[in-house]
């Protein structure tokens, strides 16, 4: 493996870093999978990435609505 440096918007990086931590996934591995999906015709890789995204999208989320309904519900 080689260490690479990229210029990424700090806000975007922070959001993605938080997202990865919350879902227990490796940020660098997600970036690697994304880059591979862009340059290779490896359907298995694309399916793996899509399955991971679907698992995250179908997670057990709590709908909280807007801030006032959140505040009423959780104090």
C-alpha positions in Angstrom: 0.0 0.0 0.0 1.1 3.5 -0.7 0.2 6.6 1.3 -1.4 9.2 -0.9 -2.4 12.8 -0.2 -5.5 14.5 -1.5 -6.9 17.9 -1.1 -10.5 17.6 0.2 -12.8 20.2 1.5 -12.5 20.2 5.3 -16.2 20.2 6.0 -16.8 17.3 3.6 -13.9 15.3 5.1 -15.3 15.9 8.6 -18.7 14.7 7.7 -17.4 11.6 5.9 -15.0 10.8 8.8 -17.9 11.0 11.3 -20.1 8.9 9.0 -17.4 6.2 8.7 -16.8 6.2 12.5 -20.6 5.9 13.3 -20.9 3.0 10.9 -17.7 1.2 11.8 -16.2 1.4 8.3 -12.7 2.3 7.1 -12.6 5.7 5.4 -9.6 4.7 3.3 -11.1 1.4 2.3 -14.3 3.2 1.1 -12.2 5.6 -0.9 -10.3 2.8 -2.4 -13.5 0.9 -3.3 -14.9 4.1 -4.9 -11.8 4.7 -7.0 -11.7 1.1 -8.2 -15.3 1.3 -9.1 -14.5 4.3 -11.3 -11.6 2.7 -13.2 -12.4 -1.0 -13.3 -15.2 -3.0 -14.9 -15.2 -5.3 -11.9 -18.9 -5.9 -11.2 -18.2 -7.9 -8.1 -16.5 -4.8 -6.6 -19.4 -2.6 -7.6 -21.9 -5.0 -6.0 -19.8 -5.1 -2.8 -19.9 -1.3 -2.6 -23.6 -1.1 -3.4 -24.4 -3.8 -0.7 -22.5 -1.8 1.9 -24.3 1.4 1.0 -27.7 -0.4 1.0 -26.9 -1.8 4.5 -26.1 1.7 5.7 -29.2 3.2 4.0 -31.5 0.6 5.5 -30.1 1.1 9.0 -32.2 1.4 12.1 -32.7 5.2 12.1 -35.0 7.2 14.4 -37.1 9.9 12.8 -36.8 13.0 14.9 -38.4 15.6 12.6 -37.5 19.3 13.1 -35.7 20.7 16.1 -38.8 21.6 18.1 -40.2 18.1 17.8 -36.8 16.7 18.7 -36.7 19.0 21.8 -40.2 17.9 22.8 -39.4 14.3 22.5 -35.9 14.2 24.0 -35.8 17.4 26.2 
